[in-house]
Amino acid sequence: MRASPSLPARLYFQLVASRPGFWATHIWFYSLPLARENYFGEVGFWVGLCYVTVPMGHLLYAWNDLGDSETDRRNPRKGGLLFGSRGEPEQLASLPAWIVGIQLVALGPVFWFGGPRMIVWLALAVVVNALYNSPGVGLKARPGFDLLMQSGYLLVFLFSCWINDAPGLPTATLVFSALFAMHSHLFGQIMDIEPDREANRRTTAVAIGVLPSKWLLVALLATESTIIWAAYRDPFITCFLAAAAFGFAVDALFVFRERAYPQWLIKAAFIFWNVAALSSIHLMWTRGTLAGL
């Protein structure tokens, strides 16, 4: 009989299930509505910042892991802090109780500083997660809808605005951010296309193939770049997105084309994004571009 895992091992698995590699993106979204304002002295700001790491990550991705066990088992990039868990059956069976327990602990301070309206936010987050992850009806297995559902990340903006009493964001930023979340998810699907095929999971990338997916990714990045230039005339963000679109176009035409990316490159690209996201937060605060300032 296999020994029961120790408490540190169980806690570590729950940490991995919250996908620390995605926290930088959560923090980036959380920070956007707060440009040019000093919230650092407010306790509510730090409560919100903490929530968008482990608690929100666990709510989003541990729930996702429950339905993706077969895909994750075949996925070489799973099983670490960057990309999330590859759980054994008994570990996955523990996730629902941990999801509820972590939320009960974390949401007390959130409700204290954000007020009763945070209950509405939680309800919306649960509904979006249920629509995406529910067995049999989950939209994550429906090509096209799996990308559109990524607009649910806009709820991070709502969370930030409500807990910090910050103003809302311009429409251009909301549209840009929804497309940004979609292209990020599509890139993940391209990386995971082989394990998804083996597990008979029908994603957008699986449905249309690698090269069309890369060209869709190029189109999304180019659209985002155009939105930023048209709405804000920000050369830094515009050029960054345009360069990314150009890089994926070159990849689709001449480099990897339909071949799988090597694991070292996937990890390097993900680490680069995390560094870029965190290091750009100060620039966003001081320039206030995406906040429409």
N, C-alpha and C positions, 0 to 999 in steps of 0.2 A: 504493500500500500504506500502510495506516495505521500510524503509528509506535507502537512498544510504549510503554505508559505508564511513567512514571518510577517509581522506588522509592517516593518520598513519595506519589505518587498511588495506588500499590498498597497501601501501608500505610494510607492514609486510607480506602480502600474496605473493608479488613478492619475498621477501627475502626467505620465506619458499619454494617457487617454485624453487629457486636456490639450494636447498638441502644442507644447511651448513654442515650436517653430512658427506658429501662426499668431502668437501674441503680439509681435511687432506690428502686424497688420491691424489687429484690433486696436492697439494703442494709437496707431496712425489715424484710424477712423475716429476714435474717441477725441483726438486732439483737434481735428479740423474745425469744429464750431467754436473753439476757444481762442482764436487768433487775436493777438494784440491786447489780451486781457491777462492780468496777473491773478490766476486762481490758486497759485501755489500755497498761499496762506489759508486756504479754505479746506477744512477737514473733508467736506463732501467731495472735493476734487480727488483726494487721495483714496477715499472709499470707492469712488467710481473707477479710478485707475486700477485699483486692486481687483475689482469685480471683473473687468474685461480681460483679466489674465486667466487664472485657474477656474473660477466659478463659471464664467461665460463660456470659456473654452470647453469645460467639461460638459456643460449643458448641450452645446452644439455637437461636439465631436464624439463624446461617449455614446450619445443617442445614435449617431451615425454608425458607429462601430458595431452596434447591435445587429444592424441589417447588412453589414458589409463583411462579415466574418469570412465568408468563402473567398471573396475577392482579396481581402487583406492577407489571408493565409498564403496566397500566391504572389503577393506583391513584395519584391525585394527591398523596396525603400521603407517599408513599414517595420515597426518594432523598436523605434528610438525616439528621442526627444524632438527631433526635427519634424517627423512626418506622422507621428502617432503610433498607436498600439497595434500589435498583432496578438490578440488575446487568446488564451486557451479557453475551452468551454466554461470551466468553473469561474474564470476571471470575468468573462462576458456576462455570466449569470449574475455576478455581483453588481454590475453597472447600474441597473435601475435604482437599487437602494442607495447607492452612492450618489447618483444624480440628485435624487430627492434630498438626501442628507446634506450635501454641499450647498444646495440652494436654500434650504431652511436656515443654515448658519449664515450664509453670505448675504441673503436678502434682507435680514433685519436692519443692518446699518444702511443699506440702500433705501429701504422704505422710510427710515428715520430722516434721511437727508433729502430724499427726492419726493417724499409725500405719497399720498394715496394713488396718485397718477402712475406711480411705478408698477402698481398692480396691473394697470392697463398694458404697460410695456411688457410685463412678464407674460400676460395672456397672449399678446401678439407674437412674442418670441416662441411660445409653446405651439401656437397654431401654425406658424411658418415651419417649425421643426416637424410637426406632425404631418403636414402636407408633403414635406420633402421625404421623410423617412419611414412613414407608416408602411408596414408590409402589405404588398398587394396593390396598394393605391398610391404609394410614394412616388412623387414626381421625379425623383432622382434617377429612375429607370425609364423615363420617357424623354427621348431626344428632343432638344429644343427647350422643353419645360425645365429640364435640369439646369440649363444656363439661366433662364429667366428667373428661377427661384433664388438665384444669388443676389438679386436686388434686395432680399431680406436683410443683407448686411447694412442697409440704410437704417435699420433699427438701432444700430450703434450710435448714429447721429442723434436720434431721438432720445436715447438713453443719456448721452452726454449733455444735450440741451436741457433735459428735465432735471437731472441731478445737480447741474451747475447753474441752473437758471440763465442759460445762455440763449442768444437769439438763434433763430433757424438759419439754414443755409440757402443760398440762391438756387433756383431751379437748375441752372447750368451745372452747378456742383453736384446736385443730386443725380442728374442724368449721367454726368461723367463718372461718378462713383459707382453707379449701378453697372455701367459698361466695364469699369475697371474690375469689379468683382466677377463679372462674367468672363472676362478674358483670363483672369487668374485661374478660375475654375477650369476653363477650357484647356489651359496649359497643363494643369494637373491631369486632365483626362488624356491628353496626348502622351504624357509620361506613363500613364497607367493602362494604355490601350491593350497591351498584350494580356496582363492578368485579368482585365475586365472581359476580354473576349473569352479567355479560358473559363471564366466563371459564368459565362452567358449573361453578363450584365450589359444592357443596351444603353450606352451613353451616346451623347451627340457625336463624340469622336469615333466611337465604334460604328455608329450608323453611317457616317459620311466618309470615314477613312482619314488617314494621317494627313495627306497633302491638302485636301479640302479644309481640314481642321486648322492647319497652319495658315492657310490663306484667310480663313475666317478670323483667326487670331490677328493677322496683319490688318484686316479691315477694322476690327474693333480698336486696335491701338491707333490706327490712323484717324478714326473718328474721334477718339478721345483727344488726340493731339489737336485736331481741328476745333473741337469745342473749347479747349483751353485757350487757344489763340484767339478765336472769335469772341469769346466772352471776356477774357481777362488780359490778353496780350502778354502773357507770361512766357518769356523766351526759355527759361530754365526748364519748366515742366513740359512745354511744347517740344523742345528739342530732345528731351529725355525719351518721351513717348515716340517721337518720330524715329529716333535712333533704334529703339526697340523694334518698331515695325519694320524698319529696314533690315535689322539683323535677322528677324524671323523670315523675311522674304529671301534673303541670301541663303539661309539654312534650307528653306523649301526648294530653292532652285539648284543649289550647288553643294551643300554640305551633307547633312544627314538625310535630307529628303524623307523617305519613308522608313529609314532605319531607326531603331530605338536609340535613345540617348544613353550614354554610359552613366552608371550610377555616380561616379565621381563628379561628372559635369552637373547632374541634377542637384547634388548636394551643394556644389560650389555656387550654382545659380541661386539656390534658395538662401544660402548664407549671405550672398551678395545683396539679395532683396531685403533681408532683415536688417542688414547694416545700413542700406540706403534708406529704408523706411524710417528707422530710428534717427539717423543723422539728419534727415530732412525735416524733422518736426520743428526744430528751432527756426529753420528757414520759413516754414509755413506760418509759425507764430509771428515772426517779425514782418514778413511781407503781407500776410493776410489775404493772399490771392484767392484761394478757394473759399474763403469765408465771404468773398465779395467786398473786401475792404480796400 
